[in-house]
Each structure stands twice: as structure tokens, then as C-alpha cells.
């Protein structure tokens, strides 16, 4: 089953070509990777998939619905793009609880279980502003997965993690894959991509090509 279909997508902002005729298909229950230098179009493509940026041409379908036409923001999607906007003077669980209250899909127990799943202590009263970079990244991953979405869009999810944290997150993503989740990961790390992904695209100057090495 095709979960995400990207057809001839182009994006032009201020006369600059950000995405240039990008085509991709992503099947349910697989992990996909995006690699490329800063400014290659990875993050902007993810924002387009999420409905945050309007396309100049082409179309993106998520679970059969056209983004920006049939649905503004795809449902059933967990997102980690750039720095999550947590309230710095609240605890991790308080931040996640406030986010969960928006949709009212999950209870406190599910939030606590998700925090433990990502290696965080839900009983920790420390404010997020005093979290290490790695802890903030784990909290960002927790908010992306806590409502059990079918699709995950993760931009540099290993940023700020130490060696043990990277190992933990790789294992976590593989568990989610086994549960049938479709995951798109952008990363600078060839090792992360090589160990995790079923298929990889390289982005360069807004264009995409399949990497045959993966």
C-alpha cells in the first residue's frame, strides 16, 4: 500500500527553485531516508508533505488524499521538523500533556509510557529549559509518536544524541517499523541511513535521485 505519493513536485520561493520535479513513493511499513547537504531541499520537502508549505506545481497524496486540496494537514502523522516549540518553564510531561489535550486522543498513562519508550523519566520535574540537547530531542520524538500515528516525518531525529542515544533511537524506529509505521527520516549521517532505511533518496539543488547503494 502506497502511503505517500509525491508527483512532479516543484517549489519556487522568491524566484529561487527549492524543489525541482521531485517524484517519490513510500509504502506502508517501511523506513525511507533523505540525504543531502544543507539547502538541498530535504526539510522543505518534508514541510510540503505535512501541508506547511504550498506547492508551486505537482501534487502530494498522503493516504490517498491530496495535501492542500482534499486535506490541509494530513491526519495520522507524527512530525519532528526543526526545533519543537516546547514551553521552557514546564516539565516534559506537562508539555506533552498540553499537546495531547488538543486532540484528546490519549491519556496520561499513554504519555508516560511513550516517555519511557523514548528513554525519558515521566516523573522528572525538571523544566525543559534545563534539559540537555539529547533529552530535548527525545522529548521531540516522544511528541511525534505519542498518539500512535501511522506516518512519521522526522527531520534529523538523531541531532544532539550521544552514541547510546543514537543506538536507542535506531532500535525504537525499527520497533515502530515492525508495528507497520511508515517513516521518513532526513539525516546527515550515512550510518543512520544505512542501518535504518529500506530506500534512500539523495537531494541536491532541489532534485531527488534514488541511491542505489541502499
N, C-alpha and C positions, 0 to 999 in steps of 0.2 A: 504494500500500500504506500503510495506517494503522500507524504505528509506536507512537504514544502516543494513547490514548483516555481522556479524563477525563470521567466521567459523574456529574453531580449531586453533586459532592464538597463536603462541608461538614466544618469542623473547629472544635470548641469546646474551648477550654482555659481552665480556671478561670472558667467561665461567660462567657467572652468569645468572641464569634464571630470567628474568624480567617479562615475561608473559608466562603463562603455560596453553595451550589448552583452551583459552578463547572463549566462544561462546555467542553471543547476537544477538537479532533482535530488531530493532526500527522502529515503524510505523510512518507514516506521521501525523503531528498534535498532537503529544504527547510530554510530558516532561519526560525525563529519568534522573536518578541520579546514580552517582558513589560515594560510601563512602569507607573509609579505611584510615589507618594510612599513614603517610609519608613513601614513599618507597614501598607502596603496589602495585604500577603499574598503578594507575589511570592516571597520567599525561602522562606516556609513551604510554598507550593505546590510549589516545586522539591524541598524535603525530602520531601514526601509522594510525589512521583513516584519519588524514589530509594529509598523504603521506610524512611526515617529516622524518620518520624512516622506514627502510626496514625490513620486517618480516623475521624471520628465517624459519617459516613454517605457513601453513594456508593461509587464504585469507580474505580480507575485500572488500565488494562491497558497493559502495555509489551510490544510484540511478541507480543500475543495472550495474555499471562499476567497474571493478576490479582495486583497487588502486595499483599503481606501475606496472601495466601491460597495461590496457586499458586507464588509465589516471594516470599521475604522481601526480597531486594535484587536488582533486575533485573541480569542479566548483560549484557555487551556495552555498558556505559555508562561514559563518562568524565565525571567530576564535578569542578567547581570551585565550591564554595559557601563563602562567608566566607573566613577565612584558612587556607590549607593548613598542616597541622601538621608542618613540616619540623624536622629536628634542627639547631639553630642552629650547632653547632660542627663540622659536617661540610660538605663541599663540595656543590655542586649535583648533580654526577654521582653522588656517594656516596649522597645522599638518594634519587635516582631509582633507583639500583641496589638499594637496600634494599627499596624499594616493589616493584620488578619481581620480586625474589626471592620475594615472597609467592605470586605466581601462576605464575612461571616460564614465561611466555608469550614473552618477548623476551630477546635477548642484549644485551651491552654495545654492540655496533655500532648496534643499533636505538635505544638510549638516546642515544648520541652523535648520531645522525642527527636525532633528534627535538629535541634541544637546539639544534642548528644551525638546524633548521626554525623554531624559535621565537626565533632571534636570540641564543642563548647560546653561549659557548665551553665545550665539554665538558672542555677541558684546564685551565680556570681552577681553581686550587687554593684560591681564596678561600672562607672559610666563609660559609654562608648568612646568618649574623647580620650580616655586613658587606656583603651585597648591598643595592643601592638598592631602593626600593619597586617600581620598574618591573621590575627584574631578578627580584625575588621573584614578581611577577605572571606574568612569562614562564615562570618555573620551575613555577608552579602550572598554567599552561596546558599545559606540556610533560608534567607527570604525568597530566593528564586525557586527553591524546591519544596517549601513547607506546605503548599496547597496541592501537592502531588500533580503538577501539570504534565501533560503528555509530551510537550516540546520544551526544550531548554535552549536558550540562546545565551552563551557565556563568552564574554569578551575578556581575554587574558585572566582566566579564573585562578591561575597559579601565582599571580603577582603578589609579592610580599610574603610568600610562604617559604619556610625553611625546607631543607631536604626531607624531613619527616612529614611535614605538612603536604608537600607535593605528592609524596607516596600515598598519604591518606586520601587525598582528593582523587588521585588516579583510581584507587580502589573504589571509592564512592561512586565515581562516574560509571565504572564498569558494572557495579551493582545496579545502578539505575538503568543501564542498557539492558541488563538481564530482565528487568521489570518491564521492558518494552518501550522505554522512553526514547525519543528521537532527540539527539543532542548535537548542536552546532557549536564548536569551540574555535575561537581565534587565539593563536598563541605565537610568540616569538621563538618558543622552544621546539626545536626539531625533535627532541627526545620525547616530550609530552605528546606531540602529534603522532610520532611513530608508534608509541606504545598504546595509544588510545583509539586511533581513528580507523574506520573501515574505508574511508575515501577522503582525499585531501585535494583542495584547490589552492593554487598559488595565485595571489592577487598582485598585479603590477600595473601601475598607471591606470587603475580602474578596470582593467581587463582581467579575466579569470581563465585559468587553464588547469586541467586535471594533472596532478602529479603522479606519474606512473610508478614512482618509487614506493608508493604506499599500497 
